[in-house]
Amino acid sequence: MTRSGLPKRQRLIGLWLLLSGISLLGGAIFAAWLDAQLSPTGITRAALWLGSFSGGATIFLVGLLLERMLFTPLRHLQVQLARLVANPDARDEHPPEGWLKGLGPDLRRVRESWRGDRNRLATAHTEGARSAAKIRRELETLLQVLETPLLLCDHHRRLMLFNQAAEDFFVDNASLGLGKRLEALLPVASLQQALSQLPTDGSPRELLAPCDNRWLKVILRRVPGSDGETLLTFGDATASWSNEMGVRAELATMLPLLRRHTASLTSAADALIQLRHNGTDNPTLRQRFEHVIQEEGVTLGNTVAQIGQLLDDLQHQGERLTPMWSNDFWQALDERLDPAHRLITPVGMPAWFKGDAPALIVLFGSLVKHLNSQLPVSHFEGEICLGNKRVYLDLIWQGSALPEQELSKWRRQPLPSLPLMPLVSDVLRQHASDIWSLADDDGIHARLRLPLPAIERVGAPRETAPPRPEFHDFGIADLPPPDEALANRALRSLEVVAFDTETTGLELRRGDTVISLGACRVVNARLLANEVFDQKVDPRRPIPLASTAIHGLTDADVAGAPPLDIVLTRFRDYVGEAVLLAHNASFDMLAISNKGVTFDLPVIDTLLISRALDEALDGHDLDTLAQRYDLAFPPGTRHTALGDARVTAELWLALLPRLEARGVDTLEQLLALQANAFDRQDASAS
């Protein structure tokens, strides 16, 4: 791109002041020479000196007039045009002024006509697309509430759609995201082979694939009539796979032993009966048969006991015993008993346990009704206590403990609301547990205690995230193949990760380091604001107060955070094959380079792009550019890694149409433009 437009303001002002100074100095020297030669007096001498200074003064005043009436209005007009190209609906802060004031009505008419045409076009499209938009919203809502994890990928195996269930299913997996490759999420050769052999009529194919520590049941379907798009649904087959390879396999191996021992026992008993029936008295033979019967009977009894234990294990390991958060359990029980009144108040620290949630809720509901008929109480407390390998689910009330005979009577009660109408004792047996009553040490309270399996899980369940504003983009299918040369890739088709760092200071080569790393993704020229990376870093050194005053992070904020090498590894997985984007990227790249993780990716710098597009304008820092392009930092997000990264991504999208208007359409052209801007960069750039 050749240099054009207004010269830099600093150079123009410097040239103007230089010419004015030379003229004034020359006039002073000339006036002094004439004064010495002619020795004028009075008005003649004053006119001589004024005439000698008139040239320099004229140049200074003309320059001042041009700056105020022409050059400043031209720069304001340049800013407003840049803003309108980036966003036709941007506000008008710089109406024509000075000698350009006469352009005001014409520019206003052009802007109003432009916006009017866009509004009429939008109205025309709205009428035709209203029905389609309604159907799309209903489809999006259905997909987001669907409990089956599903993905949709294009013929290049880039993800075009995923629902909330898939996000929960692959939680904390940085390879899940729009535009990312399926191979990064599931690097299984059998899956890639199955995808290449799918029939085009939409008939399903099933596959069992390992992922981390799980076995996934994957069902694949080619979308009929599409350009090779594939729908994948997932299920966790780990439990059933473990059963097939564990308890059930052991049961299968024990069945032949059971049959053999039964056959031996039956044969020995028949022989002994036949011996007595024939009246043959052979003590040695009879003793031998009796010994065989005794030995096989003991072995058979042990085998039956082992089978019984395996059946119990199979029942306990069944899929009906699922993890539950104790506070969720008490709330569900409360809603079942009396939604209008709170009958059970959770106390103590909540924890996880494992059980059949519907059966336990019905069981405790039956228990509360039984207690209400036996005790004068109407309010209970729920508490969970931790044991070695089990947790104790306690129901507490004011009063005395329940007698064992009442508990025995309750255990024999049926639970008609459950399938097959099991007894209370059957549900207790399902959980390999029993229930008993005991008095508290305070002499006021008593409780019923039910031991349940514990699980190795800490912390409350994740808050349910609202539906994602972006979980599909069918335009990904129109992007060029992923293996196309990156240099020739159109700017709008680039997958871009905008990132920013906060550090302990600015002297990265003298020990300052990263304390926060934030990033967001741009796919198909669309900012995915919720697909973010936001991680604090333990710098392993104190954070200076001067740095805290800027970004607000203290030593307490980063205490317990992972070190930089681990964060950079996760960030590299998040980036994938994308192009990096930053504002003043040289600083941020220095902060993450040479730390054991390689970022051999193209880097786009919005600072250099802005300087290349508007060399004549002052101010290319992030705050000035955000104001120039009508971008806003949400409250409290300036000088946070994620907040700055998001505005940098928005700035990139605002610069895109201006680059395209100048014929800068590919990454190769952009990097060349950026390199030229870097060569011209002076020390004042920020």
C-alpha positions in Angstrom: 0.0 0.0 0.0 1.5 3.3 -1.0 1.7 6.2 1.3 -1.1 8.8 0.6 -3.3 11.3 2.3 -2.4 14.0 4.8 1.2 14.1 6.1 1.8 13.4 9.8 0.6 16.2 12.0 3.9 16.4 13.8 5.9 16.7 10.5 3.5 19.4 9.2 3.7 21.5 12.4 7.5 21.0 12.4 7.8 22.3 8.9 5.5 25.2 9.6 7.4 26.3 12.7 10.8 25.8 10.9 9.8 28.1 8.0 8.3 30.7 10.4 11.5 30.6 12.5 13.8 30.9 9.5 11.7 33.8 8.1 11.7 35.6 11.4 15.4 35.1 12.0 16.2 36.2 8.4 14.0 39.3 8.8 15.8 40.2 12.1 19.2 39.9 10.5 18.1 41.9 7.5 16.5 44.6 9.7 19.6 44.9 11.8 21.8 45.3 8.7 19.6 48.0 7.3 19.4 49.7 10.6 23.2 49.8 10.8 23.5 51.1 7.2 20.8 53.7 7.1 20.4 54.6 10.7 16.7 55.5 10.4 14.8 57.1 13.2 11.2 57.3 14.5 8.5 55.9 12.3 10.9 55.0 9.6 12.9 52.7 11.9 9.7 51.1 13.2 8.4 50.5 9.7 11.8 49.0 8.8 11.7 46.4 11.6 8.0 45.6 11.1 8.5 45.1 7.3 11.5 42.8 8.0 9.4 40.6 10.4 6.3 40.6 8.2 7.3 37.6 6.1 7.8 35.3 9.1 4.7 36.6 10.8 2.7 36.1 7.6 3.9 32.5 7.3 3.1 31.8 11.0 -0.4 33.4 10.8 -1.2 31.6 7.5 -0.1 28.3 8.9 -2.2 28.9 12.0 -5.2 29.8 9.8 -4.7 26.7 7.7 -4.4 24.4 10.7 -7.6 25.7 12.3 -9.7 26.2 9.2 -8.5 23.3 6.9 -6.2 20.7 8.4 -8.0 20.1 11.7 -11.4 19.9 9.9 -9.9 17.5 7.4 -8.6 15.2 10.2 -12.0 15.3 11.9 -13.6 14.4 8.6 -11.1 11.5 8.2 -12.0 10.2 11.7 -15.8 10.4 11.0 -15.4 8.7 7.6 -13.4 5.9 9.1 -16.0 5.4 11.8 -18.8 5.3 9.2 -17.0 2.7 7.1 -16.5 0.6 10.2 -20.1 1.1 11.4 -22.7 2.9 9.3 -24.8 3.5 12.4 -22.0 5.2 14.4 -22.8 8.6 15.9 -21.7 11.8 14.3 -19.3 13.6 16.6 -17.4 15.7 14.0 -19.6 17.6 11.6 -17.7 19.6 8.9 -16.2 22.8 10.3 -14.0 25.6 9.2 -13.7 26.0 5.4 -15.3 22.6 5.0 -18.5 23.7 6.8 -20.3 24.0 3.5 -20.0 20.3 3.0 -22.2 19.7 6.0 -25.6 19.5 4.2 -24.2 17.3 1.5 -22.5 14.9 3.9 -25.6 14.8 6.0 -27.7 14.0 3.0 -25.3 11.2 1.9 -25.3 9.7 5.4 -29.1 9.9 5.7 -29.6 8.4 2.3 -27.2 5.6 3.1 -28.9 4.8 6.4 -32.3 5.1 4.7 -31.4 2.6 2.0 -30.1 0.3 4.7 -33.3 0.6 6.7 -35.5 -0.1 3.7 -33.4 -3.1 2.8 -33.5 -4.3 6.3 -37.3 -3.9 6.4 -37.7 -5.8 3.2 -35.6 -8.6 4.5 -37.4 -8.6 7.8 -40.7 -9.3 6.3 -39.4 -12.2 4.3 -37.3 -13.7 7.1 -39.7 -13.3 10.0 -41.1 -16.8 9.7 -37.7 -18.3 9.2 -36.4 -16.4 12.2 -39.2 -17.8 14.4 -38.5 -21.3 13.3 -34.8 -20.8 13.9 -35.4 -19.5 17.4 -37.6 -22.5 18.2 -34.9 -24.8 16.8 -32.2 -23.1 18.9 -34.3 -23.3 22.0 -34.9 -27.0 21.4 -31.3 -27.7 20.7 -30.2 -25.9 23.9 -32.6 -27.8 26.2 -32.0 -31.1 24.5 -30.1 -33.4 27.0 -28.4 -35.4 24.3 -24.9 -34.0 23.5 -24.7 -33.3 19.8 -22.2 -31.8 17.3 -22.6 -30.9 13.7 -19.5 -30.6 11.5 -18.9 -29.7 7.8 -17.2 -31.8 5.2 -13.9 -30.5 6.4 -14.8 -31.7 9.9 -15.0 -28.2 11.4 -17.6 -27.7 14.1 -20.6 -25.8 12.9 -23.0 -26.4 15.9 -23.0 -27.8 19.4 -25.6 -27.6 22.1 -25.4 -26.9 25.9 -25.4 -30.6 26.6 -22.3 -31.1 24.5 -20.6 -28.2 26.3 -21.4 -29.9 29.6 -20.3 -33.3 28.2 -16.9 -32.0 27.1 -16.5 -29.5 30.0 -13.1 -27.8 30.3 -12.1 -29.2 26.9 -10.5 -26.3 25.0 -10.9 -28.1 21.7 -14.7 -27.6 21.7 -15.6 -24.4 19.7 -17.1 -23.2 16.5 -14.7 -23.6 13.6 -12.4 -26.0 15.5 -11.5 -29.3 14.0 -13.2 -32.5 15.2 -9.8 -34.3 15.3 -8.7 -31.9 18.0 -11.7 -32.9 20.2 -11.6 -36.6 19.5 -8.2 -37.7 18.0 -9.4 -41.2 17.3 -8.4 -42.9 14.1 -11.5 -45.1 14.1 -13.7 -42.1 14.2 -12.0 -40.5 11.2 -12.3 -43.7 9.3 -16.0 -44.0 10.2 -16.7 -40.4 9.1 -15.1 -41.1 5.7 -17.3 -44.2 5.1 -20.7 -42.9 6.2 -23.6 -43.5 3.8 -25.3 -40.4 2.4 -28.8 -41.6 3.1 -28.6 -40.5 6.8 -28.6 -44.1 8.2 -26.7 -44.1 11.6 -23.4 -45.8 12.4 -22.4 -46.5 16.0 -18.9 -46.4 17.4 -17.3 -46.9 20.8 -14.4 -44.4 21.2 -12.1 -43.7 24.1 -11.9 -40.1 25.4 -9.7 -39.2 28.4 -10.9 -41.7 31.0 -14.2 -42.4 29.4 -15.6 -44.7 26.7 -18.0 -42.7 24.5 -20.8 -44.2 22.4 -20.9 -42.1 19.3 -23.7 -42.2 16.7 -22.8 -40.7 13.4 -25.3 -39.6 10.6 -24.6 -37.9 7.3 -27.2 -35.1 6.9 -29.2 -36.0 3.8 -29.1 -33.5 1.0 -26.2 -31.5 2.6 -22.7 -30.7 1.4 -21.2 -33.5 3.5 -22.3 -32.3 6.9 -22.3 -34.9 9.7 -24.3 -35.0 12.9 -22.7 -36.7 15.9 -24.5 -37.6 19.2 -22.7 -38.9 22.3 -23.3 -41.0 25.3 -21.1 -42.0 28.2 -20.7 -45.8 27.9 -18.1 -46.1 30.7 -20.5 -47.6 33.3 -22.0 -50.3 31.0 -18.5 -51.0 29.5 -17.1 -51.4 33.1 -20.0 -53.7 33.9 -19.4 -55.8 30.8 -15.7 -56.1 31.4 -16.0 -56.2 35.2 -18.8 -57.7 37.3 -20.7 -59.2 34.4 -17.6 -60.8 33.0 -16.8 -62.3 36.4 -20.3 -63.7 36.7 -19.9 -65.3 33.2 -16.7 -67.0 34.3 -18.3 -68.3 37.5 -21.4 -69.9 35.9 -19.4 -72.9 34.5 -17.9 -73.5 37.9 -21.4 -73.4 39.5 -22.6 -75.9 36.9 -19.6 -78.2 37.5 -20.0 -78.2 41.2 -23.7 -78.8 40.9 -23.2 -81.7 38.6 -20.5 -83.3 40.9 -22.8 -82.9 43.9 -25.7 -84.4 42.1 -23.7 -87.4 40.8 -22.3 -88.2 44.2 -25.7 -88.0 45.8 -27.2 -90.3 43.2 -24.4 -92.8 43.6 -24.8 -92.8 47.4 -28.6 -93.3 47.0 -28.0 -96.1 44.6 -25.5 -97.7 47.0 -28.1 -97.7 49.8 -30.9 -98.9 47.5 -28.9 -101.9 46.4 -28.2 -102.8 50.0 -24.4 -102.9 49.4 -22.6 -102.0 52.6 -19.2 -100.7 51.5 -18.0 -98.2 54.3 -15.0 -97.1 52.3 -17.1 -96.3 49.2 -19.8 -94.6 51.2 -17.3 -92.5 53.1 -15.8 -91.4 49.8 -19.1 -90.3 48.4 -20.0 -88.5 51.6 -16.7 -86.7 51.5 -17.3 -85.6 47.9 -20.8 -84.4 48.8 -19.5 -82.4 51.8 -16.6 -80.9 49.8 -18.7 -80.0 46.8 -21.5 -78.6 49.1 -19.0 -76.3 50.8 -17.5 -75.2 47.4 -21.0 -74.7 46.0 -22.0 -72.6 49.0 -18.9 -70.4 48.6 -19.6 -70.0 44.9 -23.2 -69.0 45.5 -22.0 -66.4 48.1 -19.6 -64.9 45.7 -22.3 -64.7 43.0 -24.5 -63.0 45.5 -21.8 -60.5 46.3 -21.2 -59.9 42.6 -25.0 -59.3 42.1 -24.9 -56.8 44.9 -21.9 -55.1 43.4 -23.7 -55.0 40.0 -26.7 -53.4 41.5 -24.6 -50.8 43.4 -22.6 -50.0 40.3 -25.7 -49.6 38.2 -26.4 -46.4 36.3 -29.3 -45.5 38.7 -26.8 -44.6 41.4 -25.6 -41.2 40.3 -23.8 -38.3 42.0 -25.9 -35.8 43.9 -25.2 -32.5 45.7 -26.8 -32.7 49.1 -28.4 -29.2 48.9 -30.0 -30.1 45.6 -31.4 -33.3 47.3 -32.9 -31.4 50.3 -34.5 -28.8 48.0 -36.0 -31.5 45.8 -37.4 -33.3 48.8 -38.8 -30.1 50.2 -40.6 -29.3 46.9 -42.1 -32.8 46.9 -43.4 -32.6 50.5 -44.9 -29.2 50.5 -43.9 -26.6 47.8 -45.6 -23.8 49.7 -43.8 -24.2 53.0 -40.2 -25.0 53.8 -40.2 -28.2 56.0 -36.5 -29.1 55.7 -33.7 -26.7 56.4 -30.2 -27.8 55.2 -27.5 -27.3 57.9 -23.8 -28.0 58.0 -21.5 -28.2 55.0 -23.0 -29.6 51.8 -21.3 -32.5 50.0 -21.6 -35.0 47.2 -23.0 -38.5 47.6 -24.1 -41.3 45.3 -27.6 -42.7 45.2 -30.8 -43.3 43.2 -32.3 -39.8 43.4 -36.0 -40.6 42.7 -36.0 -43.6 45.0 -34.3 -41.7 47.8 -36.7 -38.7 47.5 -39.7 -41.1 47.7 -38.1 -43.0 50.6 -37.4 -39.8 52.6 -40.9 -38.5 51.8 -42.4 -41.7 53.2 -40.1 -41.3 56.2 -41.2 -37.8 57.0 -44.9 -38.8 56.8 -44.2 -41.7 59.1 -42.4 -39.4 61.6 -45.2 -36.9 61.5 -47.6 -39.7 62.5 -45.3 -40.8 65.4 -43.8 -37.5 66.6 -45.3 -34.0 67.3 -42.9 -32.3 64.9 -43.5 -30.3 61.7 -40.0 -29.0 60.9 -36.8 -30.9 60.2 -33.2 -30.1 59.4 -31.1 -32.0 56.9 -27.4 -32.6 57.4 -24.7 -34.6 55.6 -21.8 -35.9 57.6 -18.6 -37.3 56.1 -17.2 -40.8 57.1 -14.2 -42.7 55.8 -15.8 -44.3 52.6 -19.4 -43.3 53.1 -21.4 -40.2 53.9 -24.3 -40.1 56.4 -27.6 -38.5 55.3 -29.2 -37.3 58.5 -32.8 -36.1 59.1 -32.9 -34.1 62.4 -35.8 -33.0 64.7 -36.4 -31.8 68.2 -37.5 -34.7 70.4 -36.5 -38.2 71.2 -35.1 -41.0 68.9 -37.5 -43.2 67.1 -37.8 -46.8 68.6 -36.4 -49.7 66.5 -39.8 -51.4 66.3 -41.2 -48.3 64.5 -38.3 -48.3 62.1 -38.9 -52.0 61.5 -42.5 -51.3 60.8 -41.6 -48.5 58.4 -39.1 -50.7 56.5 -41.9 -53.1 55.6 -44.0 -50.3 54.0 -44.4 -50.3 50.2 -43.5 -47.3 48.0 -46.3 -47.3 45.5 -45.1 -44.3 43.5 -41.9 -46.2 42.4 -41.9 -48.8 39.6 -42.7 -52.3 40.7 -43.8 -50.9 44.1 -40.7 -51.9 46.1 -40.6 -52.0 49.9 -38.5 -49.5 51.9 -36.2 -52.3 52.7 -35.7 -53.0 49.0 -34.5 -49.4 48.4 -32.2 -49.6 51.4 -30.8 -52.9 50.0 -30.3 -51.2 46.6 -27.9 -48.8 48.3 -26.3 -51.5 50.4 -27.4 -49.6 53.5 -29.7 -49.4 56.5 -31.2 -46.7 58.6 -31.2 -46.2 62.3 -32.2 -43.5 64.9 -30.0 -41.9 67.5 -30.2 -39.1 70.0 -27.8 -36.1 69.8 -25.4 -35.2 72.6 -27.3 -32.0 73.4 -30.3 -34.0 74.7 -32.7 -31.9 72.6 -32.4 -33.3 69.1 -32.6 -36.7 67.5 -31.9 -37.9 64.0 -32.3 -40.7 61.5 -29.1 -41.7 59.8 -28.7 -43.3 56.3 -25.2 -44.2 55.2 -24.6 -43.8 51.4 -21.7 -44.2 49.0 -19.3 -41.2 48.9 -17.6 -40.0 45.7 -14.3 -38.3 45.2 -15.7 -34.9 44.2 -15.3 -31.5 45.9 -16.9 -28.2 45.4 -20.4 -27.2 44.6 -21.8 -28.0 41.1 -21.2 -25.5 38.4 -23.8 -22.8 38.0 -26.1 -23.4 35.1 -24.9 -21.1 32.4 -27.6 -19.2 30.4 -28.0 -20.4 26.8 -25.1 -19.3 24.7 -25.7 -16.4 22.3 -23.5 -18.3 19.8 -23.5 -22.0 19.4 -23.9 -22.4 15.7 -22.6 -20.8 12.5 -23.6 -22.6 9.3 -21.5 -20.1 7.3 -18.4 -22.1 8.5 -19.3 -24.6 5.7 -18.6 -21.9 3.1 -15.1 -21.2 4.5 -12.1 -22.3 2.4 -10.5 -25.7 3.2 -8.4 -25.7 6.4 -5.3 -26.9 4.4 -5.4 -23.9 2.1 -2.3 -21.8 2.3 -2.8 -19.4 5.3 -1.1 -16.5 3.5 -3.8 -16.6 0.8 -6.7 -16.9 3.2 -9.2 -14.0 3.0 -9.2 -11.9 6.1 -12.9 -12.6 6.8 -12.3 -16.3 6.7 -9.6 -16.2 9.3 -10.1 -17.9 12.7 -8.6 -15.2 15.0 -7.9 -15.4 18.8 -7.6 -11.9 20.3 -5.6 -12.0 23.6 -4.2 -9.7 26.2 -1.9 -10.0 29.2 -1.6 -8.3 32.5 1.8 -8.3 34.1 3.7 -7.5 37.2 5.3 -4.6 35.4 6.6 -3.4 32.0 10.2 -4.7 32.2 9.6 -8.2 30.9 13.3 -8.7 30.2 14.2 -7.9 33.8 11.9 -10.3 35.6 8.3 -9.0 35.2 5.9 -11.7 34.2 2.3 -12.5 33.4 -0.4 -12.5 36.1 -3.5 -12.7 33.9 -4.2 -14.0 30.4 -7.5 -13.4 28.6 -8.6 -14.3 25.1 -11.7 -14.5 22.9 -12.3 -16.0 19.5 -13.4 -14.5 16.1 -14.8 -17.1 13.6 -16.2 -16.2 10.2 -15.8 -12.4 11.1 -18.0 -13.0 14.1 -17.0 -12.4 17.7 -17.9 -15.4 19.9 -18.0 -13.4 23.1 -18.8 -16.4 25.4 -16.1 -18.7 24.0 -13.4 -17.2 26.1 -10.1 -18.0 27.9 -9.7 -16.2 31.2 -7.0 -17.4 33.6 -5.0 -15.8 36.4 -1.4 -16.8 36.8 0.8 -17.2 39.9 3.8 -15.0 39.1 5.8 -16.5 42.0 6.9 -13.0 43.0 5.1 -10.0 44.6 3.0 -7.7 42.5 4.2 -4.1 42.9 1.6 -1.6 44.1 2.2 0.6 41.1 1.0 -2.3 38.8 -1.9 -3.1 41.1 -3.1 0.5 40.7 -3.5 -0.1 37.0 -5.0 -3.6 36.7 -6.3 -4.0 40.2 -4.8 -7.5 40.8 -3.2 -8.2 44.2 -1.1 -11.1 45.5 -4.3 -12.5 47.1 -6.0 -12.5 43.7 -3.5 -14.8 42.1 -2.8 -17.0 45.2 -3.4 -20.6 44.3 -3.5 -19.9 40.5 -1.5 -22.3 38.2 2.0 -21.2 37.1 2.6 -19.7 33.7 3.9 -22.8 31.9 0.6 -24.7 32.7 -1.6 -21.7 31.7 0.3 -21.3 28.4 -0.1 -25.0 27.6 -3.9 -24.6 28.1 -3.9 -21.4 26.1 -2.0 -23.1 23.2 -4.8 -25.8 23.2 -7.4 -23.0 23.2 -5.7 -21.2 20.2 -5.5 -24.3 18.1 -4.9 -23.3 14.4 -6.1 -19.7 14.8 -4.2 -16.5 14.0 -3.2 -14.4 17.1 -4.4 -10.9 17.5 -3.3 -8.3 20.0 -3.0 -4.5 20.5 0.7 -3.7 20.7 1.4 -7.4 20.1 5.2 -7.1 20.5 4.7 -6.6 24.3 2.2 -9.4 24.7 4.1 -11.9 22.5 7.3 -11.1 24.6 5.3 -11.9 27.7 4.3 -15.4 26.5 7.4 -16.3 24.4 10.3 -18.5 25.4 8.3 -20.0 28.3 8.4 -23.6 27.1 5.3 -23.3 24.8 5.8 -22.5 21.1 3.4 -20.0 19.5 4.6 -20.3 15.9 1.6 -18.5 14.5 1.0 -15.4 12.5 0.3 -12.3 14.7 -1.9 -9.4 13.8 -1.4 -6.1 15.6 -4.3 -3.6 15.6 -1.9 -0.9 16.7 0.2 -1.2 13.6 -2.9 -1.6 11.4 -4.3 1.6 12.7 -1.0 3.5 12.2 -0.8 2.2 8.6 -4.4 3.3 7.8 -4.3 6.7 9.5 -0.7 7.8 9.7 -1.7 11.4 9.8 -3.8 11.0 12.9 -2.5 11.1 16.5 -3.4 8.5 19.1 -3.3 4.8 18.3 -3.6 3.5 21.9 -6.5 1.2 22.7 -8.5 3.9 24.5 -8.3 6.4 21.7 -9.1 3.8 19.0 -12.1 2.6 21.1 -13.4 6.1 21.2 -12.7 6.7 17.5 -14.6 3.6 16.4 -17.4 4.0 19.0 -16.4 0.9 21.0 -17.1 0.7 24.7 -15.5 -1.1 27.7 -18.1 -2.5 30.0 -17.7 -1.1 33.5 -14.7 -2.6 35.3 -13.2 -4.3 32.3 -10.5 -1.8 31.2 -7.1 -3.1 32.1 -8.4 -6.6 32.6 -7.0 -9.2 30.2 -10.3 -10.5 29.0 -11.9 -7.0 28.8 -9.0 -5.6 26.7 -9.0 -8.7 24.5 -12.7 -8.3 23.7 -12.4 -4.7 22.7 -9.3 -5.6 20.6 -11.4 -8.2 18.8 -14.2 -5.6 18.2 -11.5 -3.1 16.9 -10.3 -5.8 14.5 -13.9 -6.2 13.1 -14.1 -2.4 12.8 -10.8 -2.2 10.8 -11.8 -5.0 8.4 -14.0 -3.0 6.1 -11.4 -0.2 5.9 -8.7 -2.8 4.9 -11.0 -4.3 2.3 -11.7 -0.9 0.9 -8.0 -0.4 0.2 -7.6 -3.8 -1.4 -6.0 -5.5 1.6 -7.9 -8.8 1.4 -5.5 -11.6 2.4 -3.4 -12.3 5.4 -0.2 -12.0 3.3 -1.2 -8.4 2.2 -2.1 -7.5 5.8 1.2 -8.7 7.2 3.1 -6.7 4.6 1.1 -3.6 5.4 1.7 -4.2 9.1 5.4 -4.7 8.6 5.7 -1.3 6.8 3.8 0.4 9.7 6.3 -1.2 12.1 9.2 0.2 10.2 7.7 3.7 10.4 6.8 3.3 14.1 8.3 6.0 16.3 9.0 5.9 20.0 5.8 7.7 20.9 3.5 4.8 19.7 1.5 3.3 22.5 
